[in-house]
Structures are given as C-alpha cells and as structure tokens.
Amino acid sequence: MKATLYSIKRVYFCVFAGLCLSACTSAPAPTPPALQLSVQSSVVLATPQPIQLTVSDRRTQNHILRIEHSLDHAEFATSTQPVATLISEELQRTLPIVGQADTHLHIYIEQALVRAVRRGNEYELQHEVVLSAVVTQGNNVVRSEMTTTMGPQTVRRLDYGRIERDINRNINATLSALMKESELQQFLLVGSP
C-alpha cells in the first residue's frame, strides 16, 4: 500500500513538473517597451526653393505596437524616439529647410501601428502607416496622403526584430511615396500646383 501511494505521488510529481516545464518553454518573449525606428528618405529635390517644415503626430496614442492577448489584456510598445522627430530630422537632412519661408510643408502622422491579435496559439499581424502632407504658399494649397498596409499575416510567435524591420520599411516607403507624389513635388520645386 505504501509503495503504491509512493508510486502515485511520483507520477503526479512527474506530470506536474512536465506541465510546469512545458508552460515555461511556450511562454512568449517579453514585449519590449520600445522599438528602434529609423527614417531614411531618398527624396532630394532638384534646385528646390526654401521650405518651412512642421511634422505633427495626430495619433491619439503614441505606441507603434499593440499586442492584444485577449479582449481585456493588451501590451504596448512605443518607439525609442518620437516618429515625428525622426521624420523631421530626416527631411531637414534632405530638403532645404529654413525657419521661415514662403512655402510651408506640414507632414501629419495619421497612423503608424502594428497590431498583433492573439487567435488561439497564433497571432494575426496587421501593419498600417498613413502619412499626409499639406503644402501652402500664400493662398495656394496642395494636399496628399499615402497609406501602406501589410497583412493580415498569421505567425506562431512574435518576432520583435522582424516587426521592427517591417514597421521601419513601411514608414520609409510611405514617406518616400508621399514626397515623390508629382503634384506635391511640383509645388515644392516651383511654388505652384
């Protein structure tokens, strides 16, 4: 009787230990508090006029990654530097930006988000970046908006390095497409739509 009880305890212990170990191996990697973004623009205007630049973030929340584990549990990650600052610094590097100019370029960040929704043992990823631009000179105004979406795609595990590379690629592609829009470029070059 004592040997049987000992054997049953051993079986329970082994099952419990196995469950604990399997739970540890399937635990997701901790969500990083911030992702590293880098903005690079290939847009260089030929003989452009001086431009005054403003970049504004219109998003209601500043995170760039939202992981929805369940209906009532989500985690968030921001960028190490504000997206507006990164875009502003890059455009100041590639365009003739001055403090005051007749032509004013205003870039708006409408959306920059990767949404990961848990569905069973997998995550569904959806990327969306929306940037808009308003260029004014006197009474003349040109508006443009560009959107880049990616997904939905299903993954078993969240790869934060890949998410970071994808959001960087999408922000850069959206900014480049926006700045290469023909009417916007024409206005920035000569000051008329």
Secondary structure, DSSP 4 states (H G I P E B T S, - for coil): -HHHHHHHHHHHHHHHHHHHHHHHHTPPPPPPSEE----------SSPPPEEEEEEE--SS--SEEEEEETTEEEEEEESS-HHHHHHHHHHHHS-B-SS-SEEEEEEEEEEEEEEEEETTEEEEEEEEEEEEEEEETTEEEEEEEEEEEEEEEESS--HHHHHHHHHHHHHHHHHHHHT-HHHHHHHHHS--
